[in-house]
């Protein structure tokens, strides 16, 4: 039987289960990555397991999120991660070395390997032909210890690319087109696999842009074949030995095929405030804007920024625009500095930001009230910029730089006619600048024995979850709508520095729904907990979309939330809920969502029996005087984890019985 590329890689890594769509499987993980916003907790959890040295081929701890260092919290995390990683046998990429996904693509990614990362944009590695999956920090900690990663064997959606991108149309427009087709919900349990003659026209950085933003589709991951373009990229990174050719079999059987003719695409934009709210740039042309930012793990490669620099060469940005550029890695920044492109951007009026996540996660460069901001990022969820009521559009670097020059949203295809600007022909360099001096190698076993881990006072070991009760008496502390993201649950921006201190970070759970003069969500949780009532969150469809941040489960667990009842729950967040012993339930009928209300007291009897053996359970709404059914869509392993009071306890118990 002809096989897809995704199934070929899964087949070589499967350690448990059967390769059949919808079945639970466990796979061996070759590489892991963490970043500082999730990595501190991941390594604390890893240490608590008592495993010692990492068991993967490569594990890397990156510093790229919390680099602002207002107060001691960020630097405390950096020192902890630097010392714990190298002692545990992991590489450590220091602050300033670049965004994890960009650096991993450059220096560590390997075609055919599996990569598990505690960041939802880990699928960037699919641009190299990796099976790269985002997960919560607890799952990554288990993988670092040699444990399998468990997932639902996916369906595979084939995306057939034909033709070639026209001038001024970018790989960003490919993924925006796909988002207009598939949207951000309804794709759980799928992998996107690209094939067709159009693939060979795309470089690795272009492919990585597409797989990176595939995370917004809600799929498990996305993957491209590994071909001569992959080989050229790896050879330019002095890693030619890591190359291997990989592709799907001819006539591979996909669950669905979507065809995209690259030659028919035009510049697109994701409008406020969802990555799937797609319009053509020509429809939006003339919209005044005040801010443009080029960067993020989606669009900060050397070729992206060289194109921007060449367009800006000898020109100036509009006087009413604040324009910023954030190179994706130190390699990119240094190459731009050496060839003069950085000077061209500075001369044009660009502000050069650090090689890190920065504005993409609300860490600075927030827009003014009521203005339009254009960003080459991957997410434009409400207030993600750090400004409430923001108007953030997601665009390609081509559209971004054209708009920065003109002061309004501009179709870059008009630049030649209006200003005589030709489309830059930027080629991948034959040789990248290689300088790994800011990547620290693991300590040897001998040196690691005596190495001290630096633990600042703001680093607090997370509490373990409590056992599930046989009867859950709870109260609905919040009823929210569809497409609630992890940004809604746990705000980023200035609050990220508290991620290594759960009691402090938990104070802002769901703060976007708090009303002035009323108790916060966190306070309502604690009040209910004092009364012996478990907290329950009710939500609509696609609950928990967005990042892999396990704090969106860990902090609610700390506050006493015991269950989430939603119309549907996204993959990574559902796994995180289970890992921290919060029961994920789905309404059996959509009308039941409308019947329940905030502050209703609920009762779930014989909860443990349901978790052990049943696919649905009955919930009593004691306030409303009715009952309704919920689905328990759990694998046998999910059930065992919930009954063990979370993945950490489950892992420790299994280890003690070996």
LOVEXTOR-659994 format. One record per residue (C-alpha): x, y, z. Coordinates in steps of 0.05 Angstrom, whole numbers, plus 5000, padded with zeros to 4 digits. Layout:
% residues N
XYZ ...
***
This chain:
% residues 658
500050005000 502750694981 504551095044 504451825061 510852145087 507652255155 506151515162 513051315139 516151725195 511051485246 512350765225 519750835241 518251125310 512150755335 513050395401 505850255420 499250185384 497250085311 498150575254 490850685239 487551365239 483851505304 487650975344 492051175404 499451085390 506051215425 512151445387 519551505403 522052215405 528952375375 529453115394 526153595442 526154345450 523754795506 523555545511 524155965574 516756135581 515055385585 521955095597 522755295670 516654895690 518554335642 525354255674 522554305745 517753745727 523453365695 527653425757 521853185800 521852525761 528952375784 531052125714 537952445711 540952525642 536452635581 535452015538 533952355471 538952435414 538453195422 534953635472 535654385471 533554915521 532455595487 531856295516 527656705469 521056925503 522357285569 528357715554 526058405576 528658295647 524458815684 525758565754 529657935772 524757405749 527057325677 534457285693 533056795750 529656345699 535556415650 540756215702 536555625724 535555375653 542855485635 545255065693 539854535696 539954395621 547454295613 547653865677 541853445651 545353325584 541653835542 544354395497 542855105519 541755675470 542956325508 538756955507 540357335443 541956715402 535156725371 528056435369 527855695383 524455495318 529155895273 535455665310 533154945312 531854955237 538855235226 542954825274 539354185297 533453965254 534153315215 529653035160 525852415183 526952555257 521452665309 521653315348 517253475409 517354195433 513954565490 511755095441 505855045393 509955275334 514754695338 511754435271 516454945238 521254355234 516554035184 519754505133 525854055138 521953405132 521453285207 515353045244 515453625293 509853675344 508054195397 506153945466 505754145539 512054185581 510153565620 509853145557 516553425535 519553265603 517352545596 520352515526 526952795551 526952215600 526251715544 518751625550 514251565489 509752125466 502551905459 497752185408 491851985364 494351685300 492552235251 488752295187 493152605133 490653185091 494753245027 495853945000 497953894927 502054504906 502654664832 505655254795 510355784823 509256394866 508657044826 512857654843 511057974910 506957364931 510056994990 509856325024 505956685079 500356755028 500256005018 498655855091 493756435094 490156135034 489855465069 487155795132 481656095089 479755395068 480554985132 479755535185 482555475255 477754945281 475454255262 482353985243 484253635308 487452955295 490153135226 496953235195 497953695135 502753395083 505053805023 506653484956 506453644882 510953994831 510154664867 514054404927 520754424891 519855174878 519955324953 526255394995 526755115066 525455795098 519255875055 516855175074 518255315147 513755935144 508155495119 509154935170 510055435227 503355765216 500155085205 499455095281 493755595272 489855055234 489554645298 492854045265 497853585298 503353815252 505253965179 510753665137 514353765071 518553255034 526153275041 529253394973 534953764938 532654424968 533154105037 540053845019 542354534996 539854865060 543354365105 549854405065 549655165071 549055055147 555054575144 550354005163 550153625097 551152965134 544153045165 540753035097 536652455073 531452455016 524352325040 517652355006 510952025003 509951424957 507051564889 499451514893 499651564969 492651524998 490652175032 484352265072 483052915035 486753284980 486754044972 489954344910 493255024911 495955334847 501555784871 501356184807 494156394821 495456664892 495557404910 497757764974 493157595032 492057845103 488957555166 484458095193 482858235266 482257825307 483357115282 488556795236 482956515192 479457185179 482557235110 481857785058 486057984998 490858565010 487758904949 481058914986 484359255046 488859735006 488560455031 487260275104 491460755145 496360425192 501060675246 505560085261 508959535221 513158965251 517258455213 519557845252 517257255294 518656515283 514256555221 517857085180 524757285206 529356865162 535457145126 531757135059 525657485088 529758045117 534258115057 528058235015 525858775064 532659105064 533059124988 526259444982 528259975035 535160105005 535560864993 528360985016 524861185080 518760925115 512661375121 513161905174 507061655212 509460935215 513360605271 517160045237 520959495273 524958895250 526658295295 531557815263 529957085279 536956885300 543757145316 546056815252 541157235212 542757875249 550257795241 549757635167 545358255156 550458675195 556358415154 553258515085 550459215099 543059025097 542259215170 544959905156 540059985099 534159825144 536660285199 537660855149 530460755125 527960875196 527260165222 527960015295 532059375305 529258925360 532658345395 532957665363 527157375402 519557315405 518458025431 512158355403 509257695378 507757505450 506058215474 513058355500 513559075478 511759465415 504359465432 500359905385 496760545406 489260535420 485060465358 490560425306 492059885255 498359475264 501159015210 505358425233 508757845198 506957405257 502556785264 497157005314 492757605321 488157385378 484857965415 489658355458 495557905441 499458535422 498758785493 493359295474 486059155488 481559255428 487559195381 486959175305 492558695285 493258445214 497757855196 501457955129 507557745090 514158135095 512758375024 506158685044 509158945109 514859325078 510459605022 505559865074 511160155117 513460575058 506560805037 503460915107 497360485091 495859765075 498959675006 498859114956 506359024943 504958874870 503459614861 510459844882 513459784813 508160234782 507860744839 515160784860 518960394808 520959854858 522559194826 521358544864 528058344897 530757674875 533657404940 537056724936 538856264993 546256365009 551055804990 554255875059 551056135122 555356455176 556555905228 557856135299 555255685354 558956035411 552256205444 549955485444 552755135505 553954395499 551853905554 556753775610 560153105611 557552585661 563552715706 562853475707 555253445713 555853065779 558953665814 555254205776 550654655817 543854865791 542255605805 535255685834 533056395846 527656555897 522456685843 522855965818 517455565854 516554815845 509354705820 504454345864 502253645844 494953545826 490153245877 486652575867 479952615831 473952535878 468851985867 463452515870 464953205843 460953765874 462654375834 460555065811 460955385742 465955945755 465956185682 461756085621 465256315557 464156265483 467555945422 474955975404 477556125474 485156145467 490656005517 491856755514 484856855543 486256335597 493356565615 495457255590 502457325562 506157995554 508258295620 505557695659 510157185627 515557315678 511256965731 511056295694 516155985741 511856195801 504955865794 501856175856 503456875829 501656725756 495056405777 492557075802 491257285729 487656665703 482056905657 483457625677 480657855609 473757665636 474558015703 470058605715 472259215755 469359205825 467758455823 471857875850 476957625800 476456925770 482256715814 478756975877 472256625858 476155975850 479256045919 472556215951 469355595920 475255165940 474355406012 467155166009 469254475985 466754595914 470954435853 471554955800 468454825731 469455215667 464255185611 466055375540 463755335468 467455035409 475054995399 476755135472 484255215486 486655375416 493255725408 499655605446 502154995481 502755355548 501154835601 500055395651 493155455620 491854795656 496954825712 494655495741 487155315739 488954655773 492655045827 486355465838 481854855845 478854765775 477054025768 473353995701 472354355635 465854245597 466054495525 463154375457 470154165434 477154215462 483654305422 488953755421 494754045460 490354375513 486353745523 492753355535 495053895585 488453855622 489253105629 496553175650 494353615709 488253195728 482853665702 477353255670 475953465597 468553365581 464653535518 457253675514 453453095481 448353585454 449654315434 443154545466 445854345535 451054905530 445355405526 441855115587 447455195638 449455855668 455156155707 454556025783 450355385772 452254845822 453654185787 454353475813 457952905778 456852255816 461251635806 466452045769 472051545781 467850975753 466451395691 473751575681 475650835687 470750525639 465450975607 465151425546 459851885575 457152105642 451252475670 451753165702 446553425750 445254175747 442754265818 441255005808 437154915745 433954255766 435853855704 441253365681 445253295617 450252805587 457552935570 462452545528 468852275558 473252185496 479351865529 484551345511 486250805562 492651195577 488751845587 484351485637 490351205674 493551895679 487152215707 486351655757 493651735778 492452485790 496452735730 502152535685 507652685736 504652205788 503151695733 510351715708 513251655779 508651065795 510550695732 517950815745 517350545816 514349895790 519849755740 
***
